[in-house]
Amino acid sequence: MKPYEDLSLTGKLRRLRGLAEAALVNYDLRSPEIAYHGFATNLFYRVTTASGERFMLRLAVPGWRTFEDLQSEALWLNALDRETEIPVPGIVPARSGEFVLPMCQPGIPNVWNTTLMRWVPGRLLGHCLTEHNLEKMGRLFAGLHHHGAAWIPPAGFTTRRFEHWLSRGEDNLIIDGGQSAPGVPPATGVIALPSRLRDILERMHRHVESAYAAIDRSDLRVIHCDLWHDNVKLYQGVLHPFDFEDTVWGFRAHDIAMAMLDLLEATDEMRYSELLAAFRRGYQGHMAWSEDRIEPLQIGRLLWKINWVARHQPQWLVNMVEGHVPVFQQYEQTGRVVRPPA
C-alpha cells in the first residue's frame, strides 16, 4: 500500500472515503449514501438516507481540535437542542451512544475524530448582510449567551478559557522575549522585526491583555467563539448557527468582537457601523449589552492573525505587520478599529 503522505489529494480523499464509510456503520441509518462536500479545516461528507433524511459527517483533521473540544461541542449542541428553540445542528449519537467516534484504518495516519450531525438548511448569511438580518443575529447571540451562562456542563466538558488573545497554547512569536500564553513554555525563537514594528506590537499586546484582565469574571460563560456570519445560515427567515467546534468558556464581549471583526472585514467602515448598530438593537431586545468594549479584543484577533503568519508563513511577516500598522495607529488615536488589509 502506498504511504498516505505520498498520495495526491485525490488519492488521500479516496482512502479517507473508506474511513467515512466505516464510521457510518456505527449509526442506525437506513441505506446511507455519502457524497463529498468539502475539505478545508476538516473533511465533510453529505449523508442522505433511503427515507430522504440528510446529515453532515465531519472528519476532524488530526491535530486541529482535540477529542475534548469536539465532545464539548456535542454536549452543548444537544443541550441547546433540548432546552431552547435555537435551530442548532443536533449531534446524532452512534449506536453505542457516543457523540464523537475516534476512527482509524490501515494506511491512514493518526486518529480522525468523526461526528455526525443533522443537515443545516439555507443560505450562508454572508450573502444576506442586511440590517434586518443583523438584528436577528443579535437576538441569536443573546439567546446563546443566556443559555451559556445558565447551563451547567456535564463531566467531559472542556475547562479551557478564552481570556487572552492567545488561548490555545500557541507560542507568542511576535512579541519581544517570546512570551507565551499562561502555563505554556516560552517559544523557542522570536521572529526578528524592526524595532518600530516590534514596539507597536508590544503596545497592542499590553493593551489587549489589560482589556482581557479587566473583564468581570462573573461574565464567564460557554460561548460559540467563532459565530461569524458565514457560520450562520438563513432559511425561511430563520437563522441557523453551526460550526460549534470552538465551543469554550469565554466572555460575551469576546464572542461579539470576533463576529463583528469578520463583519468589518467583509464590508467597510460605514456599512459596518450600520450593521453593528442593528446587531446591537437585536441583542439588547433580549439581553443587556456587555459593558466591556469589543475593540481591544478585535485588536487581539489581529495580533493572533499576525502570530499565525509568523508561525506558518514567516516570509510574509514583515509585510503583514506593515499592513496593519495604520490600523493600530488609528486605533491608538481614536479607539476605533478600521478595516484591516486583506
HELIX and SHEET records of a PDB file:
HELIX    1   1 TYR A    4  ASP A    6  5                                   3    
HELIX    2   2 LEU A    9  LEU A   24  1                                  16    
HELIX    3   3 PHE A   67  GLU A   83  1                                  17    
HELIX    4   4 LEU A  125  HIS A  127  5                                   3    
HELIX    5   5 GLU A  131  ALA A  150  1                                  20    
HELIX    6   6 SER A  195  ALA A  214  1                                  20    
HELIX    7   7 ARG A  217  ASP A  219  5                                   3    
HELIX    8   8 HIS A  229  ASN A  231  5                                   3    
HELIX    9   9 ARG A  252  ALA A  266  1                                  15    
HELIX   10  10 GLU A  269  GLN A  284  1                                  16    
HELIX   11  11 GLU A  295  HIS A  312  1                                  18    
HELIX   12  12 PRO A  314  TRP A  316  5                                   3    
HELIX   13  13 LEU A  317  THR A  334  1                                  18    
SHEET    1   A 5 GLU A  33  PHE A  39  0                                        
SHEET    2   A 5 LEU A  43  THR A  48 -1                                        
SHEET    3   A 5 ARG A  54  ALA A  60 -1                                        
SHEET    4   A 5 ILE A 108  ARG A 118 -1                                        
SHEET    5   A 5 LEU A 101  GLN A 105 -1                                        
SHEET    1   B 3 ARG A 123  LEU A 124  0                                        
SHEET    2   B 3 VAL A 232  TYR A 235 -1                                        
SHEET    3   B 3 VAL A 238  PRO A 241 -1                                        
SHEET    1   C 2 ARG A 221  ILE A 223  0                                        
SHEET    2   C 2 VAL A 248  GLY A 250 -1                                        
END                                                                             
